Amino acid sequence: MPRPIRKRTTGRVLPVNAAGEVLLLHGWDPAKPAKTYWFSIGGEVEHGEFHVEAAAREMRVGLGISVRAADLTAPIAHDVVEFDFGMWHLVQDQTYFATRLDDLTGLSFDAQEGLERGTIDEAAWWTPDALDADGTAANDQLTQHMRTAVRAILGEAQEKA
């Protein structure tokens, strides 16, 4: 039986460290827990909220790391992806932002909602090339967005290093 379609708009953030790595989350569809993947930090834009505010909120709620909307870049990428998650088939309109982040002090999943806590088990730094080689990106556009984030934060020379 097909899953009901749920459309949502999200703000996503790609934190970049000095080494040109991007912080991602590891998780899975609760209906198919054996197939895991890495994905960007983010969440649904709430009524009256800007995309950048949703992205900053998700850093705090999703990871316990306080980042202000003003700490994020202008939008660096946009895509629409479709995927199954839980009981839904999601059609997700995503706007991406980048930020510099070198310190993971305070990283915690404690404020996540129950479904998130049950489907996310770690956060880790990835280079786009390493994630391409691993083949576990949540969608085909993620590593290109990671490259754009690294360029936005560290500049063109660092992204090629």
N, C-alpha and C positions, 0 to 999 in steps of 0.2 A: 504494500500500500504506500503510495507517495506521501511524503511529509508535507504538511501545510506550509505554504510560502509565507515568510515574514520579511518584509522590507524594513531596513533600518539605515540610518545615517550615522557614521562614526567619525570621531576625531582620533587620530593615532599619532604616536610619537616614537621616533627612532633616536634613542640616546646614543651618542658617539663618544668614545673615550680617546685619549691621546694616541693610542696605538692604531686608531682607525677601525676599531671594532664597534659593533652595534649590539646593544643589549636587547635580547629577544626572550620570549617565554616559550616553554615547552609544554605541549598539551595534546589533547585528543578529543574526538567526538564521543560523548558518553554512550552513544549507541554503538560505537565501534572502537572500544578502548585499545585494541591491539595496534591500530594505525596511528602513530604519533607524528607530530610535526612541530616546527618552530614558527612562531608568529610574532607580529609586532604588538606593542602595548597600546591599548586603546579601548574605547567603549562608546556606547550610544550617546548621541547628542540629545540632551534633555530639553524639554520645552523652554524656550527663552534663552538658551545657552548657545554660545558660539562654538564652532568646531575646535578652536584652539583651547577654549576653556574645558571642553570635554577631555581633550588629550592631557592637559595638565592635571585634571581631577583624577584621571585613571592612573597617572604616575603615583599619586598619593594613595588612592584607594586600592589599586591593584598591586602596588609594590611598597607602599609605606615611605616613599621618597617624595619630599615636597619640592615641587617645581611650579613656578608661577607661569601663567600664560605669557607674560612678558619675557620669560626666559627661552621661549620657543621661537624658532625662525618663522618667517612667513611660510605659507604652504609650499612644500617642495614636490609634492606628487598627489595624484588623485587617481583612483580606479574604482571600478565596480566589480565585485567578485561574488560568485555564487558558491555555496557549500552547505553541506548538511551538518547540523549540530543539534544534538538532542532530538526533540520531536519535530524540529523545523527544518525547512530548506530555506536558508537565509540568502537574501539578495542584499548585499551590503555596499553602500556608497561610502567610500573611505577617502578622507582627506588626511594627508600626512604632514607632520612637522618634525623638525630635528632640534636637538639640544645637546650641549656639551655636558657630559657626566663622567667624572672620573672616580667618584667616591660612592660606594654602595652601602655606606653606613646607614643603618636603619632599614635595610631591605627586609620586607616582611610581607607575607601573604595573609596576615591575620584579618585585615579589613575586607577581604574579598567576600563576595556573596557565596552561598553554599555550593551552587553549581560550579562556580569558578574554582573554589577550593578542591572540589572533587575531580577537576579536569585539567589542572595546571600543577606541575610538580617541581619546576625549577625555572630559574632565570640564568642566562649565560651570555657571555660576549662571543660574537661571531664576526668573522670577516665575510664579505659577500662571496669571495672565492671559495672559502671553506664550506659555506652553506651550499653553494652550487655543487661542490664535489660530494657533499654528504647526501644531497638529494632529498632533504626533509623540510624544505620551505613550505609553508602553508599554501602558497600560491605562486604562480609563475612570475609575477611582477615584484615579489618581495626583494630579491637580491638587487634588482635594478634600483628600487627605491632606497635600499641600503647604500648603494654607491652614491646616489644623489645626496643622501644625508651626510655621508663622509665628506664629500666635496663642499657641501654647504657649511660644515663646521670647521674642517681642517684645510680646505683649499684643494686645488687640482693636484698639486705635487704629492701631497700625502696620500690621496686616494690611489695613485698609481704605485706607491711604494710597496 
